[in-house]
Structure formats: structure tokens, C-alpha cells
Amino acid sequence: QVQLVESGGGLVQAGGSLRLSCAASGSTFSIYAMGWYRQAPGKQRELVATISSGGSTNYADSVKGRFTISRDNAKNTVYLQMNSLKPEDTAVYYCNADIYSGTYYFASWGQGTQVTVSS
């Protein structure tokens, strides 16, 4: 089993910044792509950003130019730097990792961290 633990959420004013972290621990499986998703009240979970093991990134149009995803493979940790935050960024942010056990692939999710942006 692989556990993902997020941290860094909180309350911030519009225009402010937050940095989310997600650390993977547990079995020594191979972690491939990692990413961040978010879910606002009454809405479906949506992709925010992903990063491959090689560092290739992908962003939702709504966060391009404001958010930056990065990872430290040695620490099995992924980060999300969020700048110029808007009230519509308010959501629970979830970390995701695609993992290979040696025989099968599976996805692991963190428990989520709340981000609230006040206007």
C-alpha cells in the first residue's frame, strides 16, 4: 500500500499564494505520474495539474500561468504552488499518484486538503 498525505491548505485572500505538498509513503512501489485534483461544493472533481516521472506537466486552462506543479522524486513528493488565487479556486484539493506494484498498476489518492480563497 502507498499512502499519500497532503498538507499546506488553508484560508487566503484573493491574490494570495499557497503551496500544497503531497508525500507518498509505504510500500516501495514505482510511482509514475502524480497530480492534483480539486472538488468544489456541488461540483465534480476536476484535474488541476499533473506531472510525469520525467517532469512533463499538464495544467487545466483555468490555472495556467498561476499554478506550478513540481516533484521531488527522491522524496516521493509532489508540490503545487498556487499564486494569484481567486475565490473560484476554493475547493478540496486531492493528490493523486499512478503506481506500479511490479505486477499491476493502480491509482492512490490522498485524503484532501481544504483551500479557501476569500474575496
Backbone bond lengths (Angstrom), bond angles and torsions (degrees), N, CA, C in turn:
res aa  C-N    CA-C-N  psi(-1)  N-CA   C-N-CA  omega(-1)  CA-C   N-CA-C  phi
1 Q - - - 1.454 - - 1.515 110.05 -
2 V 1.328 114.43 146.88 1.458 121.39 176.40 1.521 107.92 -120.83
3 Q 1.306 116.91 129.33 1.460 121.44 177.82 1.524 109.22 -105.60
4 L 1.320 115.44 137.16 1.456 122.07 175.51 1.524 108.25 -113.99
5 V 1.317 116.10 126.58 1.457 120.78 -178.43 1.526 108.98 -122.82
6 E 1.350 115.13 117.18 1.463 120.89 179.36 1.523 110.64 -90.92
7 S 1.316 114.91 154.81 1.455 121.50 173.50 1.517 108.65 -154.32
8 G 1.334 115.78 163.32 1.455 119.99 174.51 1.503 115.48 107.41
9 G 1.320 118.49 -5.81 1.460 119.62 178.68 1.518 111.20 -70.94
10 G 1.326 115.21 173.01 1.455 119.38 178.64 1.498 111.90 161.99
11 L 1.335 114.84 -165.60 1.458 122.78 -179.68 1.521 108.85 -105.46
12 V 1.323 115.94 131.55 1.459 120.88 -179.04 1.523 108.84 -143.96
13 Q 1.308 116.71 151.96 1.455 120.20 176.72 1.530 110.62 -79.85
14 A 1.301 115.71 155.27 1.464 120.63 176.64 1.532 109.61 -54.62
15 G 1.333 114.35 136.77 1.454 120.20 -176.97 1.507 113.66 92.82
16 G 1.310 116.80 -11.42 1.446 121.51 -178.68 1.520 112.61 -83.68
17 S 1.332 114.93 -174.19 1.458 121.85 -176.20 1.522 111.09 -132.42
18 L 1.310 115.10 152.00 1.457 122.96 171.42 1.523 108.02 -143.41
19 R 1.323 115.24 153.96 1.453 120.21 175.06 1.530 108.73 -125.63
20 L 1.324 115.29 119.77 1.452 121.14 177.62 1.522 109.64 -95.62
21 S 1.332 115.35 145.29 1.458 121.53 175.62 1.518 109.03 -126.90
22 C 1.314 115.91 150.34 1.457 121.17 176.84 1.516 107.89 -142.78
23 A 1.315 115.80 116.55 1.452 121.22 -178.49 1.526 110.43 -108.09
24 A 1.309 115.60 132.90 1.460 121.49 177.81 1.521 109.38 -98.40
25 S 1.304 115.37 137.58 1.465 120.50 178.45 1.521 109.65 -144.93
26 G 1.321 115.68 166.75 1.451 119.86 178.54 1.511 111.01 117.05
27 S 1.311 116.04 -135.87 1.457 121.19 -176.22 1.530 111.07 -63.20
28 T 1.301 115.88 150.70 1.466 120.80 -177.32 1.517 110.38 -87.12
29 F 1.334 115.29 55.80 1.448 120.86 174.43 1.520 109.59 -80.34
30 S 1.317 116.49 169.57 1.457 120.82 177.16 1.521 109.80 -89.45
31 I 1.318 115.65 126.66 1.455 121.03 179.28 1.510 108.93 -99.63
32 Y 1.295 116.94 125.08 1.454 121.77 179.72 1.522 109.77 -100.11
33 A 1.299 118.41 -116.15 1.464 119.24 -178.42 1.521 110.97 -67.31
34 M 1.319 114.73 145.37 1.468 121.62 173.21 1.517 107.74 -127.91
35 G 1.308 115.66 156.98 1.452 116.98 -177.86 1.506 113.37 -163.87
36 W 1.312 113.88 174.14 1.459 122.44 176.56 1.517 109.06 -123.01
37 Y 1.305 115.42 137.12 1.447 123.82 174.95 1.525 107.11 -126.82
38 R 1.324 116.16 163.12 1.458 119.22 177.40 1.516 110.19 -143.07
39 Q 1.330 114.24 154.41 1.452 120.50 178.62 1.520 108.91 -138.62
40 A 1.305 115.10 116.82 1.457 121.13 176.49 1.524 108.95 -90.49
41 P 1.331 118.06 158.17 1.472 120.97 -179.84 1.527 111.22 -55.81
42 G 1.324 115.81 128.99 1.449 120.99 177.13 1.514 114.80 78.53
43 K 1.327 117.16 3.83 1.463 120.52 -178.67 1.519 110.67 -120.84
44 Q 1.329 115.44 163.05 1.451 120.56 177.33 1.529 110.28 -78.20
45 R 1.325 114.85 155.90 1.453 119.58 175.37 1.535 108.64 -66.01
46 E 1.337 115.37 136.87 1.453 119.91 -178.30 1.522 111.15 -130.74
47 L 1.321 114.47 152.89 1.454 120.13 178.39 1.524 109.81 -71.79
48 V 1.323 115.40 138.59 1.462 121.01 174.67 1.523 109.27 -106.04
49 A 1.330 116.22 -53.91 1.462 120.78 -178.33 1.512 109.30 -163.15
50 T 1.340 115.52 149.83 1.452 120.92 174.77 1.519 109.63 -133.16
51 I 1.322 115.15 158.73 1.458 120.66 177.28 1.521 108.08 -144.16
52 S 1.321 115.81 132.18 1.455 120.64 179.87 1.524 110.24 -80.13
53 S 1.314 116.08 170.82 1.460 119.73 177.88 1.522 111.50 -63.30
54 G 1.325 116.14 -23.96 1.459 120.72 178.69 1.514 113.96 -89.82
55 G 1.342 116.15 -5.49 1.461 119.93 176.26 1.509 115.96 102.15
56 S 1.320 118.45 2.26 1.463 120.26 176.66 1.521 109.16 -71.04
57 T 1.328 115.78 136.55 1.461 120.38 -174.51 1.526 112.08 -118.07
58 N 1.329 114.28 157.11 1.460 121.67 177.58 1.516 106.92 -144.57
59 Y 1.330 117.51 136.71 1.459 121.92 -176.88 1.517 111.59 -128.97
60 A 1.310 115.78 149.02 1.457 120.34 168.08 1.522 108.08 -67.92
61 D 1.335 116.15 146.18 1.464 119.55 -178.80 1.526 111.80 -57.11
62 S 1.319 116.20 -33.33 1.466 120.64 -174.99 1.535 113.48 -68.55
63 V 1.323 117.30 -16.31 1.468 119.55 -177.39 1.523 113.18 -117.85
64 K 1.322 116.98 -3.76 1.469 119.83 -179.21 1.526 110.46 -58.74
65 G 1.315 115.17 134.53 1.459 120.60 -179.66 1.510 114.05 86.12
66 R 1.332 117.20 -12.22 1.474 120.37 -179.56 1.526 111.76 -115.41
67 F 1.335 117.44 -35.84 1.460 122.16 -177.72 1.525 109.49 -107.89
68 T 1.327 115.75 148.22 1.453 121.96 175.98 1.521 109.45 -134.21
69 I 1.328 115.59 124.69 1.459 121.17 176.59 1.520 109.08 -99.34
70 S 1.319 116.45 141.30 1.458 121.60 177.58 1.518 108.32 -148.91
71 R 1.323 116.08 168.25 1.460 118.92 179.87 1.517 110.31 -149.01
72 D 1.321 114.23 153.67 1.454 123.05 174.52 1.521 105.95 -118.32
73 N 1.322 116.99 100.32 1.465 120.18 -175.45 1.524 112.21 -64.42
74 A 1.307 116.99 -31.48 1.467 120.14 179.82 1.527 111.08 -65.99
75 K 1.327 116.22 -29.01 1.469 121.01 -179.54 1.521 112.01 -103.08
76 N 1.331 117.12 0.38 1.469 120.79 -176.83 1.531 110.65 51.06
77 T 1.304 115.19 46.38 1.461 121.21 -175.84 1.524 110.20 -128.55
78 V 1.325 115.24 139.01 1.452 121.53 175.53 1.522 108.18 -119.39
79 Y 1.318 115.65 145.09 1.460 122.20 -177.79 1.521 110.25 -122.48
80 L 1.326 114.75 155.85 1.460 120.46 172.21 1.526 107.14 -135.97
81 Q 1.316 116.20 107.92 1.452 121.76 175.20 1.516 108.16 -88.20
82 M 1.313 116.49 120.44 1.456 121.62 -176.02 1.524 108.74 -116.46
83 N 1.320 115.61 115.46 1.464 122.31 178.94 1.522 110.20 -115.53
84 S 1.298 115.69 164.12 1.470 121.91 178.73 1.529 110.71 48.75
85 L 1.299 115.98 48.99 1.455 120.75 -176.22 1.520 112.00 -65.21
86 K 1.321 114.68 145.69 1.462 122.78 -179.34 1.530 109.00 -120.14
87 P 1.320 117.17 156.34 1.471 118.68 177.30 1.529 112.96 -55.45
88 E 1.318 117.24 -31.88 1.470 120.01 179.91 1.526 113.16 -72.80
89 D 1.327 117.54 -4.90 1.455 120.84 173.14 1.534 111.75 -83.51
90 T 1.318 116.47 -6.08 1.457 120.87 179.39 1.524 110.39 -61.92
91 A 1.321 116.08 124.69 1.461 121.41 -177.35 1.530 108.90 -178.04
92 V 1.327 114.70 171.37 1.461 119.90 166.45 1.528 106.87 -89.19
93 Y 1.307 115.67 126.66 1.460 121.64 -178.10 1.529 109.59 -101.08
94 Y 1.327 114.76 129.46 1.458 121.41 -177.39 1.527 110.79 -116.60
95 C 1.308 114.82 137.91 1.447 121.67 174.83 1.529 108.77 -90.82
96 N 1.318 115.80 144.85 1.458 121.92 -179.83 1.519 109.74 -135.82
97 A 1.324 116.27 146.02 1.458 120.50 176.07 1.521 109.88 -140.97
98 D 1.320 116.51 137.41 1.459 122.67 172.99 1.517 107.31 -94.99
99 I 1.324 115.79 124.47 1.453 121.04 -168.77 1.520 110.97 -127.05
100 Y 1.314 116.21 142.64 1.464 121.95 175.84 1.521 108.03 -115.36
101 S 1.340 114.92 122.31 1.465 119.87 -175.28 1.522 112.72 -83.24
102 G 1.315 115.59 -12.82 1.459 121.03 -172.13 1.503 110.97 114.91
103 T 1.335 115.17 -22.84 1.461 120.13 177.48 1.521 112.76 -130.45
104 Y 1.317 118.53 -22.71 1.455 121.03 -179.94 1.529 110.12 -151.98
105 Y 1.346 114.47 157.90 1.456 121.86 177.36 1.530 109.45 -98.59
106 F 1.310 116.11 146.92 1.455 120.51 173.14 1.524 109.49 -153.57
107 A 1.333 114.67 163.47 1.464 120.83 178.64 1.516 109.44 -107.51
108 S 1.315 115.49 140.59 1.451 121.02 177.19 1.520 108.60 -120.38
109 W 1.334 116.60 144.57 1.460 122.93 -178.71 1.521 110.55 -124.48
110 G 1.324 114.64 146.20 1.446 119.98 171.59 1.520 110.86 -81.97
111 Q 1.322 115.63 178.25 1.463 120.43 -176.30 1.522 112.39 -84.55
112 G 1.308 117.23 -12.28 1.459 121.74 178.21 1.517 112.94 97.30
113 T 1.322 115.24 149.33 1.459 121.56 175.97 1.533 108.25 -135.73
114 Q 1.316 116.00 134.35 1.468 121.05 -175.25 1.523 110.45 -79.95
115 V 1.314 115.56 132.06 1.464 122.82 171.22 1.520 107.14 -120.24
116 T 1.324 116.25 122.91 1.457 121.98 179.34 1.518 108.96 -123.94
117 V 1.337 115.41 124.19 1.454 121.10 -179.99 1.526 108.25 -113.66
118 S 1.317 115.81 118.19 1.463 120.18 -178.74 1.525 110.13 -92.25
119 S 1.320 114.75 148.90 1.480 119.64 -178.88 1.516 111.61 -89.39
